[in-house]
Amino acid sequence: MKIEIDERTRQCSRCRQYRPIFEYRGLTETYEMTFYNNCAYCRRNNQLKDRRLVQVVIFRRDPTRGIQIMLSQRIQPDKPYFNMMQGTGGKVDVYTDNNGHKILETEEDAAMRETLEELGIILEEEKLQKIWSETVPSQLEWTTRRCNVQDATYNVTLSIFIYPWDWIQEPIATESDKSSDWTWHTFQEVIFMNLIPMLQKNQDFIFQEIGKYFNYCEIESLDEQEKNDISPLTKKEFNTFKKKTEKVTTKEIIAIEKYKKGVTLEINRLRGRLTRINKYLNNYYGRKYLQIFDFQDRNKVAEKVNCLPTLEEIRHNAPTEYSKIQNNVYRYTVHETGDKKNILRQLKIRTIKDYFNEDQAYAATIDQLALSYSNYLLI
């Protein structure tokens, strides 16, 4: 069924589909304005429980047979994917913290833990490389059987890591009741194997990424003086630098690294400037409420209360200045945005002359407003 596009149906910023949009306007901790305009499907997707599965493909380059990966066969008849070939891996554990909240271990920790449990090999995290990931909405906790987002309970994420074997630690079938011995296989052998779906779908890509690993890592070494003599890439050279899948030279890598340092330095400069700009803007938008005070009192109030205060906070922290305006009549409007669980309540108070259209606002004294809206944020 095609959704008619009107003022209530716009393109979702997340999934890019035209659907009825849920809007929420909020404030970050630094009082920077934020806007959420995702559709109901994406909102539902954000609320799904997160479950993750990892696979680690350990590889080597044999002098005679070329690139090989380490696999074993699943041998439990009552378990999924019986008789299929797999790497090491499994579920990312879900823990409960001291406050009763459920948290996930990292995918890297899960990959290293599962490899040690199944293979007896200790992995170094810095050598572990994530090459593929996919998230699927599912009704089943640890199964990537795709369903509509509105019917799902879980977001199940699959991830594949590759890892270079160190030629020292020998693989051991530590779970002999679950899988066969670990053996090495070339690409020509793997393409005829019955792999678990995650690996079957990506077998070409896995060997391609392993090939890149050797191409990029086996580069000639240079001494310090030769490295220092290399100039960083210019912006023009970088824009014309083609992404290569074959071997790149050490000089090209060092030139890119030096260019990266310059770009990072400029980014940090701009980030500092942007932070200052946001402070100015947040300070302005967060203190527009000061218009209700006498000019000579505005700095005093600003020093005593933060941006976007409530009437209760002003009364408590700036009682002298508050007493001067508490009986004055002002125009005001009330703003409430969000859903039932997350409502942002704001109160806009201005002098009567600041409202050009008096029909858009009500009139009341500060004391009257404090009775009903004492905890609303002043904007």
Number of C-alpha atoms within 10 A of each C-alpha: 3 6 10 12 12 10 8 11 16 19 16 20 14 13 12 11 15 18 21 21 21 18 14 17 14 18 12 8 7 11 17 15 12 10 10 16 18 23 24 16 19 18 17 15 19 13 11 17 15 19 23 26 22 23 25 27 25 22 21 20 16 11 7 6 9 11 18 22 24 21 24 20 21 22 18 13 10 7 10 11 17 15 18 18 22 24 25 23 24 19 17 23 15 15 12 10 9 7 6 8 9 11 12 14 13 12 21 20 14 22 25 19 20 22 23 18 16 21 21 17 19 13 21 11 12 8 12 18 18 16 13 16 13 13 16 19 25 23 19 16 17 19 18 22 12 15 14 12 21 14 13 19 19 25 27 24 19 22 19 23 23 23 21 19 19 12 7 7 12 11 17 15 16 15 13 12 10 16 21 17 16 20 12 16 19 18 16 9 10 18 13 8 13 15 22 18 13 19 19 17 11 13 15 13 13 21 19 12 16 23 16 15 17 16 16 16 12 12 14 9 11 11 7 8 8 10 14 10 9 13 14 20 20 14 11 8 11 13 9 9 12 8 7 10 13 11 15 16 15 17 19 15 15 17 17 19 14 17 18 14 12 15 13 12 12 12 12 12 12 12 12 12 12 12 12 12 12 15 16 12 14 17 18 12 16 20 20 16 21 19 13 18 17 12 10 9 16 16 12 13 20 17 11 12 17 14 21 22 20 21 22 18 17 19 17 13 15 18 14 14 18 20 13 12 16 16 13 13 18 22 20 21 13 15 13 13 14 15 11 7 6 10 14 17 16 20 22 17 27 22 15 17 10 12 15 9 9 13 7 10 18 13 17 15 15 23 18 14 18 16 11 9 19 20 16 22 22 22 19
